[in-house]
């Protein structure tokens, strides 16, 4: 949470809609955020896979947190999402938002959504370095979200 006041973090983390779905803010920085959601039976569609609205909401929460982290109001202008594969009940979905571009009045963000742990464990690809020499397996993205914001 570099340079993000605790009060700002708490304000963003206490979003009532996210609480209803079970979305948790796990990291927040300037222009970046990470949210998590564990797939539960009540989040499935009639195909037995996570509802696209639940996956979208997870990504949108990371997007909103990242774009508002610095304290200035940022409002969504447009968003889109591409669904690449599904997850299973028990999987934890992780959305990581990163700012790609920013002007005085707008910003562009990319949010990657992947499976971490859970029953299926996600499709494993490559290895990712985390601090020093420690490495851990990462899973493929199951969805990609892009959004633009307006800062009034």
C-alpha positions in Angstrom: 0.0 0.0 0.0 2.7 2.4 -0.9 1.6 6.0 -0.3 -2.0 5.1 0.1 -3.4 6.4 3.5 -5.1 3.8 5.7 -8.3 5.8 5.6 -8.4 5.6 1.8 -7.7 1.9 1.8 -10.5 1.3 4.4 -12.9 3.5 2.4 -12.3 1.5 -0.8 -12.2 -1.9 1.0 -15.6 -1.3 2.6 -17.6 -1.2 -0.6 -21.0 -2.6 0.3 -21.6 -4.2 -3.2 -18.3 -6.0 -3.0 -19.1 -7.2 0.5 -22.4 -8.6 -0.7 -20.5 -10.7 -3.4 -17.6 -11.6 -1.1 -15.0 -9.6 -3.1 -12.0 -8.6 -0.9 -9.5 -5.9 -1.6 -6.1 -7.5 -0.8 -3.7 -4.9 -2.2 -3.8 -1.2 -3.2 -1.2 1.1 -4.6 -1.0 4.1 -6.8 -2.7 3.0 -10.0 -2.8 -0.7 -9.0 -5.1 -3.0 -7.0 -5.7 -6.6 -6.3 -9.1 -8.1 -5.5 -10.1 -11.7 -4.7 -13.3 -13.7 -4.8 -13.8 -17.4 -3.9 -16.3 -19.1 -6.3 -19.3 -20.3 -4.4 -22.4 -22.3 -5.6 -24.5 -19.1 -5.5 -22.2 -17.4 -8.0 -22.8 -20.1 -10.7 -24.9 -19.7 -13.7 -27.2 -22.4 -15.2 -24.2 -24.0 -16.9 -22.6 -24.6 -13.6 -19.7 -22.1 -14.2 -19.1 -18.8 -12.5 -21.6 -16.2 -13.7 -20.0 -13.6 -16.0 -21.4 -10.9 -13.8 -19.5 -12.2 -10.8 -16.2 -12.3 -12.7 -16.9 -8.8 -14.2 -17.7 -7.4 -10.7 -14.4 -8.8 -9.4 -12.5 -7.1 -12.2 -14.5 -3.9 -11.9 -13.8 -3.7 -8.2 -10.0 -3.9 -8.9 -10.4 -1.3 -11.6 -12.4 1.1 -9.4 -9.9 0.7 -6.5 -6.8 1.2 -8.7 -8.3 4.3 -10.5 -9.4 5.9 -7.2 -6.4 4.9 -5.0 -4.7 8.3 -5.3 -7.7 10.1 -3.8 -9.1 11.9 -6.9 -12.5 10.8 -8.0 -12.4 8.6 -11.1 -15.5 7.6 -12.9 -15.8 4.8 -15.5 -16.2 6.0 -19.1 -16.1 2.6 -20.7 -15.2 -1.0 -19.9 -15.0 -4.4 -21.7 -14.2 -7.9 -20.7 -13.1 -11.0 -22.6 -13.9 -14.3 -21.0 -11.2 -16.9 -21.9 -12.0 -19.9 -19.7 -14.1 -20.8 -16.6 -13.3 -21.6 -13.0 -14.8 -24.0 -10.5 -16.5 -23.9 -7.2 -13.8 -23.5 -4.5 -11.4 -21.7 -6.8 -10.2 -18.3 -5.7 -10.3 -15.7 -8.5 -7.7 -13.0 -8.4 -8.0 -9.7 -10.3 -5.0 -7.5 -10.7 -5.5 -4.0 -12.1 -2.7 -1.8 -13.4 -2.8 1.6 -14.9 -1.5 1.7 -18.5 -1.9 5.3 -19.3 -2.9 8.5 -17.6 -3.6 12.1 -18.6 -4.9 15.0 -16.5 -8.5 13.9 -17.1 -8.5 10.2 -18.2 -6.8 7.0 -17.4 -6.6 3.5 -19.0 -6.4 0.3 -17.0 -6.0 -3.4 -17.7 -7.2 -6.0 -15.3 -6.1 -9.7 -15.6 -8.2 -12.3 -13.8 -6.8 -15.7 -13.0 -7.5 -18.7 -10.8 -5.3 -19.1 -7.7 -5.5 -22.3 -5.7 -8.9 -23.9 -5.2 -10.0 -27.3 -6.5 -9.0 -27.0 -10.1 -6.0 -24.8 -9.3 -6.3 -23.2 -12.7 -4.3 -24.0 -15.8 -0.7 -23.6 -14.8 1.7 -21.7 -17.1 5.2 -20.6 -16.5 6.8 -19.4 -13.3 6.7 -16.0 -11.7 9.4 -14.4 -9.5 8.2 -13.0 -6.2 10.8 -11.1 -4.2 14.3 -12.3 -4.5 14.9 -15.8 -5.9 11.6 -17.2 -4.7 9.4 -18.5 -7.6 5.9 -19.8 -7.6 3.7 -21.2 -10.3 1.1 -18.9 -11.8 -2.1 -19.7 -13.6 -3.3 -18.5 -17.0 -5.7 -15.6 -17.2 -9.3 -16.7 -17.4 -10.5 -13.2 -18.4 -9.1 -9.8 -19.4 -10.9 -6.5 -18.5 -10.0 -3.1 -19.8 -11.4 0.2 -18.7 -11.1 3.9 -19.1 -11.9 6.5 -16.4 -12.7 10.2 -16.4 -11.4 12.4 -13.6 -13.7 15.4 -13.2 
